[in-house]
Amino acid sequence: MKWIKYKQGQFPPPCVEVLAYNSKWIDKEINPKGIRLGFYSGGGANFISTVWSDDKGCYITCGDNNEEDCNPDYWKYIEQFELYKKNYIG
């Protein structure tokens, strides 16, 4: 599956979990590939993703407060969704 540029007209379908990449998300210890799990909430709203918080010791959401660094550079479907889409959606 190929990576798709995150830009107007090429957002993922609303509320479908996708893999997302942003070079700003690369952290050698926590996220060396810069990839997060997330979804586009639709209607021009932000992209919501998960991010590790060392302060809290757990994952938190990024994007529900209009944070600028929460939008990915690229996104792609998770392989299981493609199989589901093919078998059940058409």
C-alpha positions as CSV (number, residue, x, y, z in Angstrom):
1,M,0.0,0.0,0.0
2,K,1.3,3.4,-0.9
3,W,1.6,6.5,1.3
4,I,-0.8,9.4,0.4
5,K,0.1,13.0,0.9
6,Y,-2.1,14.6,3.6
7,K,-3.7,17.6,1.8
8,Q,-7.1,19.0,1.0
9,G,-9.0,16.5,-1.2
10,Q,-6.8,13.6,-0.1
11,F,-7.8,13.2,3.5
12,P,-8.7,9.7,4.8
13,P,-12.4,8.9,5.2
14,P,-13.7,10.3,8.4
15,C,-13.2,8.1,11.5
16,V,-11.3,5.4,9.7
17,E,-8.1,4.5,11.6
18,V,-5.0,4.9,9.4
19,L,-1.2,4.9,9.8
20,A,0.2,8.4,9.7
21,Y,3.7,9.8,9.2
22,N,5.3,13.1,10.0
23,S,9.0,13.8,10.1
24,K,8.5,15.9,13.2
25,W,7.2,12.9,15.1
26,I,10.6,11.0,14.8
27,D,12.1,10.4,18.2
28,K,15.1,8.0,18.4
29,E,13.9,6.4,21.7
30,I,10.1,6.5,21.5
31,N,9.1,6.7,17.8
32,P,12.1,6.1,15.5
33,K,10.0,5.8,12.4
34,G,7.7,8.8,13.0
35,I,4.5,6.7,12.5
36,R,1.4,7.0,14.6
37,L,-2.1,5.5,14.6
38,G,-4.8,8.1,14.0
39,F,-7.9,9.2,12.1
40,Y,-9.4,12.3,10.3
41,S,-12.4,13.5,12.2
42,G,-14.0,14.9,9.1
43,G,-15.7,18.2,8.2
44,G,-12.4,20.2,8.0
45,A,-11.5,19.2,11.5
46,N,-8.1,18.1,12.7
47,F,-6.3,14.8,12.4
48,I,-6.4,13.0,15.7
49,S,-3.5,10.7,16.6
50,T,-1.9,8.9,19.5
51,V,1.3,10.1,21.0
52,W,3.4,8.8,24.0
53,S,3.6,11.1,27.0
54,D,6.6,10.5,29.2
55,D,5.1,12.8,31.8
56,K,2.0,10.7,32.1
57,G,3.5,7.4,31.3
58,C,0.7,6.6,28.7
59,Y,-0.6,7.4,25.2
60,I,-2.6,10.6,24.8
61,T,-4.4,12.1,21.9
62,C,-3.0,14.8,19.7
63,G,-5.1,17.0,17.5
64,D,-8.3,17.6,19.5
65,N,-7.0,21.0,20.6
66,N,-5.9,22.4,17.2
67,E,-2.2,21.5,17.8
68,E,-0.3,22.3,14.6
69,D,2.1,19.3,14.7
70,C,-0.6,16.7,14.9
71,N,-1.4,16.6,11.2
72,P,0.6,14.0,9.3
73,D,2.7,14.6,6.2
74,Y,1.5,11.3,4.7
75,W,-1.1,8.6,5.6
76,K,-2.0,5.1,4.4
77,Y,-4.8,2.6,5.1
78,I,-4.1,-0.2,7.6
79,E,-4.0,-3.4,5.6
80,Q,-6.9,-5.0,7.5
81,F,-9.2,-2.2,6.5
82,E,-8.5,-2.8,2.8
83,L,-9.5,-6.4,3.2
84,Y,-12.7,-5.4,5.1
85,K,-13.5,-2.7,2.5
86,K,-13.0,-5.2,-0.3
87,N,-15.2,-7.9,1.3
88,Y,-17.9,-5.9,2.9
89,I,-18.1,-2.4,1.4
90,G,-17.3,-3.1,-2.2
